[in-house]
Amino acid sequence: MVRGVVEWHRHGLNEPERVTRATDEYREESDPFADWVVANFEPDPGGFVPSSEIKQRGERVHPKLPGQPQAWSKAVARQFGAEVSKRAGKRGVVGVRTLAADIFGQPS
């Protein structure tokens, strides 16, 4: 028993791989922000969406989520493997475009 306590102090509790996999799957399936992103934007090599527009769309659905427009843009860019950059003096996401309506059917 003492050996078990010593191992626990050295290495902590090791989560079984099965539990880790199930937790990861659950997190992927229950990510409302990721669902919102794919419902409102899509990859487009020539596309560009200003950060302010991304934040406005987001605040319609998640009005209490804090954050600067840049934070919203980084999250959208990360979802699509795109990048945040400037075009015509506006910061936004290069490589995506907005869909015609958001998840609730609101026009863009």
N, CA, C and O atoms as CSV, one atom per row, in Angstrom:
chain,resi,resn,atom,element,x,y,z
A,1,MET,N,N,0.822,-1.185,0.000
A,1,MET,CA,C,0.000,0.000,0.000
A,1,MET,C,C,0.871,1.256,0.000
A,1,MET,O,O,0.565,2.221,-0.700
A,2,VAL,N,N,1.948,1.248,0.777
A,2,VAL,CA,C,2.844,2.397,0.833
A,2,VAL,C,C,3.457,2.643,-0.540
A,2,VAL,O,O,3.622,3.792,-0.948
A,3,ARG,N,N,3.795,1.577,-1.252
A,3,ARG,CA,C,4.370,1.719,-2.588
A,3,ARG,C,C,3.384,2.442,-3.527
A,3,ARG,O,O,3.780,3.273,-4.344
A,4,GLY,N,N,2.108,2.107,-3.386
A,4,GLY,CA,C,1.085,2.758,-4.201
A,4,GLY,C,C,0.987,4.243,-3.911
A,4,GLY,O,O,0.816,5.043,-4.830
A,5,VAL,N,N,1.092,4.617,-2.662
A,5,VAL,CA,C,1.040,6.031,-2.273
A,5,VAL,C,C,2.259,6.768,-2.812
A,5,VAL,O,O,2.145,7.902,-3.277
A,6,VAL,N,N,3.420,6.133,-2.752
A,6,VAL,CA,C,4.641,6.746,-3.275
A,6,VAL,C,C,4.502,6.969,-4.782
A,6,VAL,O,O,4.851,8.038,-5.282
A,7,GLU,N,N,3.994,5.965,-5.511
A,7,GLU,CA,C,3.778,6.104,-6.962
A,7,GLU,C,C,2.799,7.238,-7.255
A,7,GLU,O,O,3.011,8.037,-8.167
A,8,TRP,N,N,1.734,7.297,-6.475
A,8,TRP,CA,C,0.732,8.339,-6.674
A,8,TRP,C,C,1.340,9.723,-6.465
A,8,TRP,O,O,1.032,10.643,-7.223
A,9,HIS,N,N,2.185,9.893,-5.467
A,9,HIS,CA,C,2.839,11.176,-5.218
A,9,HIS,C,C,3.819,11.521,-6.335
A,9,HIS,O,O,3.955,12.690,-6.696
A,10,ARG,N,N,4.487,10.542,-6.872
A,10,ARG,CA,C,5.459,10.795,-7.952
A,10,ARG,C,C,4.784,11.112,-9.280
A,10,ARG,O,O,5.195,12.031,-9.988
A,11,HIS,N,N,3.746,10.349,-9.615
A,11,HIS,CA,C,3.182,10.433,-10.970
A,11,HIS,C,C,1.738,10.924,-11.015
A,11,HIS,O,O,1.215,11.205,-12.093
A,12,GLY,N,N,1.105,11.028,-9.885
A,12,GLY,CA,C,-0.297,11.423,-9.881
A,12,GLY,C,C,-1.175,10.296,-10.390
A,12,GLY,O,O,-0.714,9.173,-10.592
A,13,LEU,N,N,-2.446,10.610,-10.595
A,13,LEU,CA,C,-3.364,9.609,-11.127
A,13,LEU,C,C,-3.297,9.664,-12.649
A,13,LEU,O,O,-3.414,10.734,-13.246
A,14,ASN,N,N,-3.114,8.541,-13.251
A,14,ASN,CA,C,-3.078,8.475,-14.715
A,14,ASN,C,C,-4.472,8.173,-15.228
A,14,ASN,O,O,-5.061,7.141,-14.906
A,15,GLU,N,N,-4.989,9.092,-16.033
A,15,GLU,CA,C,-6.311,8.902,-16.604
A,15,GLU,C,C,-6.238,7.833,-17.688
A,15,GLU,O,O,-5.353,7.885,-18.542
A,16,PRO,N,N,-7.144,6.873,-17.671
A,16,PRO,CA,C,-7.136,5.851,-18.717
A,16,PRO,C,C,-7.340,6.476,-20.098
A,16,PRO,O,O,-8.086,7.444,-20.242
A,17,GLU,N,N,-6.678,5.922,-21.105
A,17,GLU,CA,C,-6.774,6.455,-22.469
A,17,GLU,C,C,-8.220,6.495,-22.940
A,17,GLU,O,O,-8.617,7.413,-23.658
A,18,ARG,N,N,-8.987,5.531,-22.550
A,18,ARG,CA,C,-10.399,5.461,-22.940
A,18,ARG,C,C,-11.166,6.685,-22.423
A,18,ARG,O,O,-12.004,7.241,-23.134
A,19,VAL,N,N,-10.883,7.090,-21.214
A,19,VAL,CA,C,-11.533,8.267,-20.628
A,19,VAL,C,C,-11.077,9.532,-21.346
A,19,VAL,O,O,-11.891,10.411,-21.628
A,20,THR,N,N,-9.785,9.632,-21.644
A,20,THR,CA,C,-9.249,10.784,-22.365
A,20,THR,C,C,-9.917,10.913,-23.731
A,20,THR,O,O,-10.329,12.005,-24.123
A,21,ARG,N,N,-10.024,9.792,-24.460
A,21,ARG,CA,C,-10.666,9.800,-25.785
A,21,ARG,C,C,-12.123,10.228,-25.685
A,21,ARG,O,O,-12.580,11.063,-26.466
A,22,ALA,N,N,-12.845,9.669,-24.742
A,22,ALA,CA,C,-14.263,10.003,-24.579
A,22,ALA,C,C,-14.441,11.481,-24.230
A,22,ALA,O,O,-15.371,12.124,-24.717
A,23,THR,N,N,-13.569,12.016,-23.400
A,23,THR,CA,C,-13.633,13.429,-23.029
A,23,THR,C,C,-13.365,14.309,-24.239
A,23,THR,O,O,-14.073,15.294,-24.451
A,24,ASP,N,N,-12.356,13.975,-25.035
A,24,ASP,CA,C,-12.043,14.746,-26.242
A,24,ASP,C,C,-13.210,14.731,-27.227
A,24,ASP,O,O,-13.557,15.763,-27.801
A,25,GLU,N,N,-13.812,13.560,-27.419
A,25,GLU,CA,C,-14.957,13.448,-28.330
A,25,GLU,C,C,-16.120,14.306,-27.839
A,25,GLU,O,O,-16.771,14.990,-28.629
A,26,TYR,N,N,-16.373,14.267,-26.550
A,26,TYR,CA,C,-17.451,15.065,-25.983
A,26,TYR,C,C,-17.209,16.551,-26.215
A,26,TYR,O,O,-18.123,17.280,-26.600
A,27,ARG,N,N,-15.989,16.997,-25.984
A,27,ARG,CA,C,-15.665,18.416,-26.171
A,27,ARG,C,C,-15.837,18.838,-27.624
A,27,ARG,O,O,-16.320,19.935,-27.901
A,28,GLU,N,N,-15.442,17.968,-28.555
A,28,GLU,CA,C,-15.600,18.291,-29.978
A,28,GLU,C,C,-17.069,18.381,-30.362
A,28,GLU,O,O,-17.462,19.259,-31.131
A,29,GLU,N,N,-17.875,17.478,-29.831
A,29,GLU,CA,C,-19.293,17.441,-30.181
A,29,GLU,C,C,-20.090,18.561,-29.529
A,29,GLU,O,O,-21.140,18.942,-30.046
A,30,SER,N,N,-19.626,19.090,-28.425
A,30,SER,CA,C,-20.406,20.085,-27.697
A,30,SER,C,C,-19.703,21.442,-27.670
A,30,SER,O,O,-19.614,22.078,-26.619
A,31,ASP,N,N,-19.213,21.876,-28.804
A,31,ASP,CA,C,-18.536,23.174,-28.897
A,31,ASP,C,C,-19.444,24.147,-29.639
A,31,ASP,O,O,-19.382,24.227,-30.865
A,32,PRO,N,N,-20.292,24.892,-28.915
A,32,PRO,CA,C,-21.235,25.786,-29.585
A,32,PRO,C,C,-20.550,26.884,-30.394
A,32,PRO,O,O,-21.092,27.325,-31.408
A,33,PHE,N,N,-19.384,27.331,-29.972
A,33,PHE,CA,C,-18.695,28.375,-30.735
A,33,PHE,C,C,-18.250,27.825,-32.086
A,33,PHE,O,O,-18.422,28.490,-33.108
A,34,ALA,N,N,-17.685,26.628,-32.105
A,34,ALA,CA,C,-17.264,26.023,-33.373
A,34,ALA,C,C,-18.473,25.808,-34.277
A,34,ALA,O,O,-18.385,26.008,-35.489
A,35,ASP,N,N,-19.607,25.399,-33.694
A,35,ASP,CA,C,-20.826,25.234,-34.483
A,35,ASP,C,C,-21.244,26.567,-35.099
A,35,ASP,O,O,-21.632,26.628,-36.266
A,36,TRP,N,N,-21.160,27.636,-34.302
A,36,TRP,CA,C,-21.524,28.962,-34.805
A,36,TRP,C,C,-20.595,29.380,-35.945
A,36,TRP,O,O,-21.052,29.923,-36.951
A,37,VAL,N,N,-19.303,29.131,-35.795
A,37,VAL,CA,C,-18.332,29.522,-36.824
A,37,VAL,C,C,-18.659,28.842,-38.148
A,37,VAL,O,O,-18.746,29.515,-39.175
A,38,VAL,N,N,-18.843,27.524,-38.147
A,38,VAL,CA,C,-19.094,26.826,-39.417
A,38,VAL,C,C,-20.479,27.126,-39.978
A,38,VAL,O,O,-20.711,26.929,-41.171
A,39,ALA,N,N,-21.407,27.599,-39.142
A,39,ALA,CA,C,-22.728,27.984,-39.634
A,39,ALA,C,C,-22.721,29.379,-40.251
A,39,ALA,O,O,-23.649,29.734,-40.978
A,40,ASN,N,N,-21.685,30.178,-39.971
A,40,ASN,CA,C,-21.658,31.565,-40.422
A,40,ASN,C,C,-20.555,31.903,-41.416
A,40,ASN,O,O,-20.619,32.931,-42.089
A,41,PHE,N,N,-19.550,31.047,-41.510
A,41,PHE,CA,C,-18.402,31.324,-42.377
A,41,PHE,C,C,-17.993,30.057,-43.111
A,41,PHE,O,O,-18.298,28.945,-42.681
A,42,GLU,N,N,-17.301,30.246,-44.218
A,42,GLU,CA,C,-16.760,29.102,-44.938
A,42,GLU,C,C,-15.437,29.490,-45.573
A,42,GLU,O,O,-15.179,30.668,-45.817
A,43,PRO,N,N,-14.596,28.491,-45.841
A,43,PRO,CA,C,-13.310,28.791,-46.472
A,43,PRO,C,C,-13.516,29.391,-47.858
A,43,PRO,O,O,-14.408,28.973,-48.596
A,44,ASP,N,N,-12.706,30.352,-48.201
A,44,ASP,CA,C,-12.713,30.972,-49.527
A,44,ASP,C,C,-11.334,31.588,-49.728
A,44,ASP,O,O,-11.017,32.600,-49.103
A,45,PRO,N,N,-10.503,30.993,-50.596
A,45,PRO,CA,C,-9.129,31.474,-50.766
A,45,PRO,C,C,-9.028,32.978,-51.039
A,45,PRO,O,O,-8.060,33.608,-50.614
A,46,GLY,N,N,-9.987,33.554,-51.724
A,46,GLY,CA,C,-9.937,34.989,-52.011
A,46,GLY,C,C,-10.766,35.821,-51.060
A,46,GLY,O,O,-10.892,37.033,-51.239
A,47,GLY,N,N,-11.337,35.181,-50.046
A,47,GLY,CA,C,-12.251,35.873,-49.157
A,47,GLY,C,C,-11.566,36.691,-48.078
A,47,GLY,O,O,-10.396,36.482,-47.757
A,48,PHE,N,N,-12.322,37.626,-47.527
A,48,PHE,CA,C,-11.856,38.465,-46.424
A,48,PHE,C,C,-13.079,38.932,-45.647
A,48,PHE,O,O,-14.036,39.439,-46.233
A,49,VAL,N,N,-13.049,38.764,-44.340
A,49,VAL,CA,C,-14.136,39.238,-43.480
A,49,VAL,C,C,-13.527,40.136,-42.413
A,49,VAL,O,O,-12.675,39.689,-41.645
A,50,PRO,N,N,-13.956,41.408,-42.354
A,50,PRO,CA,C,-13.425,42.320,-41.341
A,50,PRO,C,C,-13.751,41.839,-39.919
A,50,PRO,O,O,-14.808,41.258,-39.672
A,51,SER,N,N,-12.835,42.092,-39.010
A,51,SER,CA,C,-13.022,41.696,-37.609
A,51,SER,C,C,-14.301,42.275,-37.023
A,51,SER,O,O,-14.996,41.606,-36.259
A,52,SER,N,N,-14.613,43.514,-37.378
A,52,SER,CA,C,-15.818,44.151,-36.829
A,52,SER,C,C,-17.076,43.387,-37.248
A,52,SER,O,O,-18.011,43.258,-36.457
A,53,GLU,N,N,-17.108,42.887,-38.469
A,53,GLU,CA,C,-18.275,42.129,-38.936
A,53,GLU,C,C,-18.388,40.791,-38.207
A,53,GLU,O,O,-19.487,40.354,-37.866
A,54,ILE,N,N,-17.255,40.152,-37.973
A,54,ILE,CA,C,-17.269,38.879,-37.241
A,54,ILE,C,C,-17.822,39.106,-35.839
A,54,ILE,O,O,-18.660,38.341,-35.364
A,55,LYS,N,N,-17.350,40.156,-35.183
A,55,LYS,CA,C,-17.806,40.429,-33.819
A,55,LYS,C,C,-19.288,40.790,-33.805
A,55,LYS,O,O,-20.012,40.341,-32.915
A,56,GLN,N,N,-19.761,41.584,-34.760
A,56,GLN,CA,C,-21.183,41.944,-34.813
A,56,GLN,C,C,-22.051,40.700,-34.958
A,56,GLN,O,O,-23.064,40.562,-34.273
A,57,ARG,N,N,-21.655,39.799,-35.847
A,57,ARG,CA,C,-22.400,38.546,-36.023
A,57,ARG,C,C,-22.393,37.747,-34.732
A,57,ARG,O,O,-23.421,37.210,-34.320
A,58,GLY,N,N,-21.254,37.671,-34.106
A,58,GLY,CA,C,-21.139,36.893,-32.883
A,58,GLY,C,C,-21.970,37.453,-31.752
A,58,GLY,O,O,-22.581,36.702,-30.991
A,59,GLU,N,N,-21.996,38.757,-31.639
A,59,GLU,CA,C,-22.735,39.379,-30.539
A,59,GLU,C,C,-24.241,39.226,-30.696
A,59,GLU,O,O,-24.973,39.315,-29.710
A,60,ARG,N,N,-24.716,38.998,-31.915
A,60,ARG,CA,C,-26.149,38.736,-32.103
A,60,ARG,C,C,-26.550,37.439,-31.405
A,60,ARG,O,O,-27.645,37.330,-30.854
A,61,VAL,N,N,-25.664,36.479,-31.435
A,61,VAL,CA,C,-25.954,35.166,-30.866
A,61,VAL,C,C,-25.435,35.050,-29.437
A,61,VAL,O,O,-26.079,34.439,-28.584
A,62,HIS,N,N,-24.282,35.633,-29.181
A,62,HIS,CA,C,-23.625,35.542,-27.871
A,62,HIS,C,C,-23.369,36.951,-27.337
A,62,HIS,O,O,-22.214,37.363,-27.240
A,63,PRO,N,N,-24.427,37.706,-26.986
A,63,PRO,CA,C,-24.249,39.110,-26.608
A,63,PRO,C,C,-23.404,39.329,-25.361
A,63,PRO,O,O,-22.844,40.411,-25.185
A,64,LYS,N,N,-23.298,38.339,-24.501
A,64,LYS,CA,C,-22.555,38.542,-23.259
A,64,LYS,C,C,-21.109,38.076,-23.356
A,64,LYS,O,O,-20.349,38.220,-22.398
A,65,LEU,N,N,-20.720,37.524,-24.490
A,65,LEU,CA,C,-19.323,37.096,-24.628
A,65,LEU,C,C,-18.438,38.319,-24.778
A,65,LEU,O,O,-18.645,39.127,-25.683
A,66,PRO,N,N,-17.467,38.461,-23.915
A,66,PRO,CA,C,-16.579,39.612,-24.025
A,66,PRO,C,C,-15.549,39.387,-25.124
A,66,PRO,O,O,-15.448,38.300,-25.693
A,67,GLY,N,N,-14.811,40.406,-25.399
A,67,GLY,CA,C,-13.708,40.238,-26.327
A,67,GLY,C,C,-13.639,41.335,-27.360
A,67,GLY,O,O,-14.648,41.907,-27.772
A,68,GLN,N,N,-12.440,41.602,-27.757
A,68,GLN,CA,C,-12.192,42.571,-28.807
A,68,GLN,C,C,-12.453,41.894,-30.159
A,68,GLN,O,O,-12.412,40.668,-30.255
A,69,PRO,N,N,-12.721,42.683,-31.193
A,69,PRO,CA,C,-12.922,42.082,-32.511
A,69,PRO,C,C,-11.766,41.163,-32.925
A,69,PRO,O,O,-11.984,40.158,-33.601
A,70,GLN,N,N,-10.548,41.505,-32.522
A,70,GLN,CA,C,-9.388,40.687,-32.897
A,70,GLN,C,C,-9.483,39.282,-32.294
A,70,GLN,O,O,-9.073,38.307,-32.923
A,71,ALA,N,N,-10.022,39.180,-31.081
A,71,ALA,CA,C,-10.151,37.868,-30.446
A,71,ALA,C,C,-11.141,37.000,-31.207
A,71,ALA,O,O,-10.904,35.806,-31.393
A,72,TRP,N,N,-12.241,37.584,-31.647
A,72,TRP,CA,C,-13.223,36.845,-32.439
A,72,TRP,C,C,-12.576,36.404,-33.750
A,72,TRP,O,O,-12.764,35.271,-34.193
A,73,SER,N,N,-11.818,37.302,-34.364
A,73,SER,CA,C,-11.177,36.984,-35.646
A,73,SER,C,C,-10.180,35.843,-35.515
A,73,SER,O,O,-10.139,34.943,-36.355
A,74,LYS,N,N,-9.381,35.885,-34.460
A,74,LYS,CA,C,-8.404,34.818,-34.248
A,74,LYS,C,C,-9.089,33.471,-34.089
A,74,LYS,O,O,-8.606,32.462,-34.602
A,75,ALA,N,N,-10.206,33.452,-33.386
A,75,ALA,CA,C,-10.934,32.196,-33.185
A,75,ALA,C,C,-11.488,31.665,-34.499
A,75,ALA,O,O,-11.420,30.464,-34.759
A,76,VAL,N,N,-12.039,32.554,-35.335
A,76,VAL,CA,C,-12.560,32.132,-36.647
A,76,VAL,C,C,-11.410,31.648,-37.525
A,76,VAL,O,O,-11.523,30.613,-38.183
A,77,ALA,N,N,-10.320,32.382,-37.538
A,77,ALA,CA,C,-9.157,31.993,-38.345
A,77,ALA,C,C,-8.632,30.630,-37.909
A,77,ALA,O,O,-8.314,29.789,-38.750
A,78,ARG,N,N,-8.540,30.411,-36.622
A,78,ARG,CA,C,-8.039,29.136,-36.094
A,78,ARG,C,C,-8.923,27.982,-36.562
A,78,ARG,O,O,-8.420,26.913,-36.907
A,79,GLN,N,N,-10.223,28.195,-36.573
A,79,GLN,CA,C,-11.164,27.142,-36.964
A,79,GLN,C,C,-10.922,26.679,-38.405
A,79,GLN,O,O,-11.085,25.498,-38.713
A,80,PHE,N,N,-10.532,27.613,-39.289
A,80,PHE,CA,C,-10.356,27.286,-40.702
A,80,PHE,C,C,-8.893,27.204,-41.131
A,80,PHE,O,O,-8.604,26.968,-42.304
A,81,GLY,N,N,-7.988,27.393,-40.210
A,81,GLY,CA,C,-6.576,27.400,-40.588
A,81,GLY,C,C,-6.242,28.606,-41.456
A,81,GLY,O,O,-5.334,28.556,-42.285
A,82,ALA,N,N,-6.983,29.686,-41.256
A,82,ALA,CA,C,-6.775,30.923,-42.019
A,82,ALA,C,C,-5.881,31.855,-41.203
A,82,ALA,O,O,-5.355,31.473,-40.157
A,83,GLU,N,N,-5.718,33.073,-41.692
A,83,GLU,CA,C,-4.888,34.019,-40.946
A,83,GLU,C,C,-5.573,35.368,-40.806
A,83,GLU,O,O,-6.419,35.752,-41.613
A,84,VAL,N,N,-5.178,36.072,-39.755
A,84,VAL,CA,C,-5.683,37.425,-39.509
A,84,VAL,C,C,-4.677,38.383,-40.123
A,84,VAL,O,O,-3.471,38.269,-39.900
A,85,SER,N,N,-5.192,39.331,-40.901
A,85,SER,CA,C,-4.323,40.277,-41.586
A,85,SER,C,C,-5.111,41.557,-41.840
A,85,SER,O,O,-6.266,41.681,-41.430
A,86,LYS,N,N,-4.469,42.514,-42.525
A,86,LYS,CA,C,-5.143,43.763,-42.888
A,86,LYS,C,C,-5.344,43.825,-44.390
A,86,LYS,O,O,-4.503,43.384,-45.174
A,87,ARG,N,N,-6.487,44.387,-44.765
A,87,ARG,CA,C,-6.784,44.695,-46.164
A,87,ARG,C,C,-7.469,46.045,-46.182
A,87,ARG,O,O,-8.408,46.288,-45.424
A,88,ALA,N,N,-7.007,46.898,-47.030
A,88,ALA,CA,C,-7.580,48.244,-47.155
A,88,ALA,C,C,-7.737,48.914,-45.790
A,88,ALA,O,O,-8.735,49.584,-45.527
A,89,GLY,N,N,-6.744,48.726,-44.932
A,89,GLY,CA,C,-6.746,49.374,-43.628
A,89,GLY,C,C,-7.619,48.715,-42.576
A,89,GLY,O,O,-7.687,49.196,-41.445
A,90,LYS,N,N,-8.288,47.622,-42.925
A,90,LYS,CA,C,-9.148,46.927,-41.954
A,90,LYS,C,C,-8.535,45.588,-41.588
A,90,LYS,O,O,-8.055,44.852,-42.450
A,91,ARG,N,N,-8.556,45.284,-40.306
A,91,ARG,CA,C,-8.077,43.985,-39.849
A,91,ARG,C,C,-9.219,42.986,-39.984
A,91,ARG,O,O,-10.380,43.311,-39.736
A,92,GLY,N,N,-8.868,41.762,-40.383
A,92,GLY,CA,C,-9.890,40.731,-40.532
A,92,GLY,C,C,-9.263,39.388,-40.843
A,92,GLY,O,O,-8.052,39.204,-40.716
A,93,VAL,N,N,-10.101,38.459,-41.249
A,93,VAL,CA,C,-9.649,37.096,-41.550
A,93,VAL,C,C,-9.577,36.911,-43.054
A,93,VAL,O,O,-10.559,37.104,-43.771
A,94,VAL,N,N,-8.390,36.531,-43.518
A,94,VAL,CA,C,-8.151,36.262,-44.937
A,94,VAL,C,C,-8.360,34.772,-45.165
A,94,VAL,O,O,-7.868,33.940,-44.402
A,95,GLY,N,N,-9.093,34.445,-46.222
A,95,GLY,CA,C,-9.287,33.042,-46.561
A,95,GLY,C,C,-10.633,32.483,-46.153
A,95,GLY,O,O,-10.859,31.276,-46.250
A,96,VAL,N,N,-11.539,33.351,-45.693
A,96,VAL,CA,C,-12.903,32.922,-45.376
A,96,VAL,C,C,-13.883,33.966,-45.890
A,96,VAL,O,O,-13.511,35.098,-46.197
A,97,ARG,N,N,-15.125,33.565,-45.975
A,97,ARG,CA,C,-16.187,34.512,-46.324
A,97,ARG,C,C,-17.403,34.205,-45.479
A,97,ARG,O,O,-17.531,33.103,-44.945
A,98,THR,N,N,-18.299,35.174,-45.355
A,98,THR,CA,C,-19.517,34.962,-44.588
A,98,THR,C,C,-20.518,34.200,-45.451
A,98,THR,O,O,-20.526,34.318,-46.676
A,99,LEU,N,N,-21.338,33.435,-44.799
A,99,LEU,CA,C,-22.448,32.789,-45.480
A,99,LEU,C,C,-23.597,33.790,-45.547
A,99,LEU,O,O,-23.619,34.757,-44.785
A,100,ALA,N,N,-24.541,33.569,-46.442
A,100,ALA,CA,C,-25.615,34.533,-46.668
A,100,ALA,C,C,-26.442,34.804,-45.419
A,100,ALA,O,O,-26.935,35.918,-45.242
A,101,ALA,N,N,-26.603,33.817,-44.557
A,101,ALA,CA,C,-27.374,34.023,-43.339
A,101,ALA,C,C,-26.668,33.300,-42.197
A,101,ALA,O,O,-25.969,32.307,-42.399
A,102,ASP,N,N,-26.870,33.825,-41.002
A,102,ASP,CA,C,-26.256,33.166,-39.858
A,102,ASP,C,C,-27.113,31.986,-39.417
A,102,ASP,O,O,-28.101,31.650,-40.068
A,103,ILE,N,N,-26.736,31.374,-38.330
A,103,ILE,CA,C,-27.386,30.158,-37.858
A,103,ILE,C,C,-28.876,30.369,-37.556
A,103,ILE,O,O,-29.642,29.405,-37.579
A,104,PHE,N,N,-29.299,31.591,-37.277
A,104,PHE,CA,C,-30.690,31.872,-36.983
A,104,PHE,C,C,-31.411,32.482,-38.177
A,104,PHE,O,O,-32.524,32.990,-38.040
A,105,GLY,N,N,-30.781,32.433,-39.350
A,105,GLY,CA,C,-31.405,32.943,-40.551
A,105,GLY,C,C,-31.334,34.448,-40.698
A,105,GLY,O,O,-32.000,35.015,-41.565
A,106,GLN,N,N,-30.546,35.101,-39.874
A,106,GLN,CA,C,-30.384,36.552,-39.959
A,106,GLN,C,C,-29.483,36.884,-41.138
A,106,GLN,O,O,-28.459,36.227,-41.324
A,107,PRO,N,N,-29.833,37.884,-41.940
A,107,PRO,CA,C,-28.961,38.246,-43.068
A,107,PRO,C,C,-27.629,38.764,-42.590
A,107,PRO,O,O,-27.520,39.356,-41.517
A,108,SER,N,N,-26.609,38.531,-43.409
A,108,SER,CA,C,-25.275,38.994,-43.047
A,108,SER,C,C,-25.122,40.472,-43.281
A,108,SER,O,O,-24.055,41.030,-43.028
